[in-house]
Amino acid sequence: MRIDKISLSYSYKPKTPVVACIGFFDGVHKGHKALIQEAIRQSKELNCASALITFEPDPWVTLKGISEDECEHLTTTKQKINLIVQEGIQNIYILDFTKEMSQLSDMDFVVRVLGQLNLKGLVCGYDFHFGVNGTGDATRLKQLVNCPVTVVDEVSSDGAKISSSRIVNCVKSGDFYKAYMLLGHPFSMDGKVVHGNHVGHTLGFPTANVEYSPEYVLPLTGVYSGHVILRGKRYGAMINVGHNPTVNYSRQISVEAYIFNLNEDIYNQYISVIFEQYIRPEQQFKNKENLILQLERDRSQVMKALGYK
């Protein structure tokens, strides 16, 4: 698998002939996977490599002038790449989406950006737009690109288009079953385990405090059942998202996981926190004793949800 950056500041001419799909691919949901699988299918037919073309930063950062931290994403770039590779893509081209690139006409975008690639086929969604002010569309792409262009129709669920924004709303409402159905894989947050205030230890529920990227869309505050992936091994977990209102209130939302069947120091290690079922909303209790009683009830409910006996 190869990852290359495509920029206007230098010319890059990869020799590898590819069939590529193009888009932002946040979350790598079922709609995105339809494009990916079509590109892979065509690449096999033409006996060439498969590829995916994406943008960095998020086009809204460049076009609207907002910070990357203000863009809510389902995946970080690293996480997105891992998911794309799992789908079987062989080459990833990341467009350095500068202000200059955003101001290219549709024709110049095709010539100066896509023209750097050895395209034998191109796959896009029916609603794909490119060029300054999004003037280029799928029909225009067919006119300009010097290779066959395949346009993939809308992929829907429950009568509505599967989109990253729709899944973001699922995450914000704590509906991770629906998020899973739209993504085709569970929603997860990756991050490094860092030191907190160790309040969990004093309560008898030591947790892994996750330092997550600020670009992640944050789940609804509350308690969840789920899993943690550590060094490739999967553990059941009780996950808390919130401000810790009873003890050690924090303005910034924390993501913490009480990991079952793990008794070792994992500080500074990277984990994936997988959200599965919403258990209850965040609450403020009168004292530590009431909080501990609730945590014990939560643990029982989470273990039941995960199938523990």
N, C-alpha and C positions, 0 to 999 in steps of 0.2 A: 504494500500500500504506500502511495506517495502523496505528499501534501505540498502544494506549491502556491505561492502568492502571485497574483497578477496585478500589475501596477501600470499606471501611465508614465511613471518616472523612468522606467526602463523597459526594453523590449524583451519579451520572453517567448521563445518558440519551441515548445515541447514537441519532440518528434513522434511521441506515442499517439497513434490514431485512436480516437475515443468516440463513444456515444455518450453524451452528457445530459443530465437533467439540471435545471437551473431554478433557484429560488432561495429564500432565506432559511427555511426548514427549522424554525424554532419548535422544539418538542419532538420533531421527527414523527409526526402523527400518521394516522392511516392514509390521509390524503397525500402527504409527502411520500409515503411508502409506495403509493401507486405510481408516482413519477419515477422513483428509484428503481422499482422492479421492471418498469417498461424500458428504462435505459439499459439495465442489465440484460434483459431479454434481447434487445436489438443488438447489443454489443456481441452477444454470443452468435447471433445470426450472421453478423458481419465479420466475425472472427477478429475482433479488436477488443480493446479494454473499455471498461465502464468508468464513468467519471461523474462527479457532482460539482456544480458551480454554485458558490454561495457568497455572501457579502459580509464584510467586517469593516467598520462597526455596523450595527443595526442601521439600515437606511434612514430610519426616523431620526437618529442622532445627527446624521449629516444634513438631512433635509430640513429638520425643525430646529436644529441648534441646541437640542436638549442634552443633558449629560447621560452617559451610559447607565449610571445608577438609577436614573429615573425611568428607564425602559424596563418594563416587567417581562422577564423571560421565563420560559419553562425549563430551559437548559442553558448552561454556560457553553461557550464555544468548544471547550475540551469535551464536555459531556455530549454535545451534539455530534462531534466528530466520531466519538466512540460508538454512538448509536448508528451512525451512517455506515461505519466500517462493519458493524454487526450485520447490517443488511446485505453486505457483499460488494459494496462499491470499492473499486480498485484505486482510483485517483480522486483527490479532492483539490479543487482550485478555489482559493479564497481571494475574492476581488477586494483590493484596497480601495474601499468606497469613499474616496475623498470628495471634497466639494467640486473639484475639477471634473471628476468622473460623473458626478450627479448632474452636471450641466451639459454633458454631451448630448447631441441630437440622437435620435434613435439610430440613424445611419452611422454616425460616428461611433456610437457604442458598439455596434456590430463590427465595424471595421477595426477600431483601435483596441477594443477589449476582447470580444469573442474571436476576432481575427488572429489573435495571438495563439489560439489553440488549433490543434489538428482535428477538427470536428468532422466526423463521418455521419453524425446524426445528433439532433438536439430535441430534448423533451421538455415541455413546459406545461403549466396549468392553464386552464381556459381563461383565468383572470390575471395572468402574468402581464405586468407592464414594465416598460423600461424607457430610457431616454429622458431628457429634461421634461419635467412636469408630467412624467408618465405617458407621454404621447404615443409611444410605441406599444402595440399589443400583440397578441398571438398571430393575428392575420398579417400584421406588418412584419413580424419576425420571419414568417414564411417567405415574404417577398424579398427580404434582405440577406438572409443567411444562405451561404453557398453549400447547403447540405439539406437532406430531408428534415423537416420539423414535425414532430408529433405533438398534438395538443390533447392533454388528458382532461376528460370531463370532470365535473364536480363529483367528489366523493361525499356521500351524505350518510347521516344516521338519524333515525326518528324524524325523517322529513326535513332535516336542516343540514346545511353544509358543515362538514368537519373543518374546524379552523383553530388556529392557536388561540385566538381571543375567546372562543367558546370554551376551550379547555382551561384557560386562565380563570374564567368565571367559575368553573367546577372546583378548581383548587381553592379559590377564595371562599367558596361556600362549604368546603370540606367534603364534597361529593367525589371521593376518589374511586369509587366503583365506576361512575360515569366517565371520569377522566381516563381510567384504564381502558374502557370500551372505545373511547375516541382515539387514544394514543396507540393502543395495541401493545402497550407495556406499562408498568406502573410508574407513577410520578415519583421522582426521588430528588433529593438535594445532596450534593457532594460537599464535603468540607473537612477541615482539619479539627481534630479534637484539641480543645484548649482548656486552660485552667479557668474555672469560674470562682465562685465564693464557697464552693464545697458544702453548700447547704443540704444538698441531697444526701450526703454522707451522714449528716447529723440526724436526718429523718429516717435513715435506714433504706434509702433509695438512691444510691450513688448513680449519677447520670453522666453520660458523655456530652459535654457542651460543644456544639458544632459551630465553628467559625465559617459561616456561609458567605457566598458572594452577594453583594448588595443588589445585583441585577435580578436575582430570583424573585418571582412572584411568591408572596408569603401565604401559606395556608391560613384558613380560619383559625383563630386562637382556640386552643382546647387540647384535649387528650386524644391520642390515636393509637390503634394497634398497627403494627407494621414489622418491618425487618431492618436490620443493619447488615451491610456487607463490609467486612473487615478482612483485608488480605485474601480476598477471594472466597471467604467463608461466610455463610449466611446464618444470622442469629435472629431469633424473635426479639421484639422490643416493644416497650411502652414509650410512646413519644409524646412530649409536651411542647406545645408552641404557645408562647405568651409572654407576659410581663412579670410573672411570679408575684402576684399582688399580696399574698399572705406573708411571705418571707422574702426579703431581698428584692423589692420591687425594682424593675429596670424599665426605662423608657423604651430602649431598643428591644424589639421582640427577640426572645431567645428560642433556639431549637435544641432540645435536649432529649437524649434517649437513655432509658433505663434498659440495659441489655441483659437478656436472660442467659444464664449458663456461661457467663464470662466473668472471670475474676483475675484480671491482670491490668497493669498500667498501660493505657493506650494513648497517653498524651502525645501530641504532635504527629499522630498517625492520621491518615486520611480514610474516611468512611463514607459510604453512601447510605442515606436514611430513606427508606422506602415507606411511603404512607399507604395504608390500606383501608382502615375503617375508622370513622369518627365515633368516639366513645361518649364524650360530654364536652360542654363548653368550659372555658376557664372560669374559676370561681375564686372569690376571696373568702377565707375562713376566719373564724374568730380567734383561733389559736393554732399552734403547731399540732396539738393533739387531734383536733378535728381534721386537720389536713392529712395527718398520717392515716387516720381511719379511712378517709376517702381514697387515699392512694392505695391502700390495701384492697379496697373494693375495686378500684380501677385495675389493679394488677390481675385480680381474679377474672374480671370481665375481658381484659386483653388476652389472657392466657386461653380463655374459652374461645374467643374469636379466632385465635391462631391455631386452635385444635390441640392445645396442651391438655393432658389429663391431670 
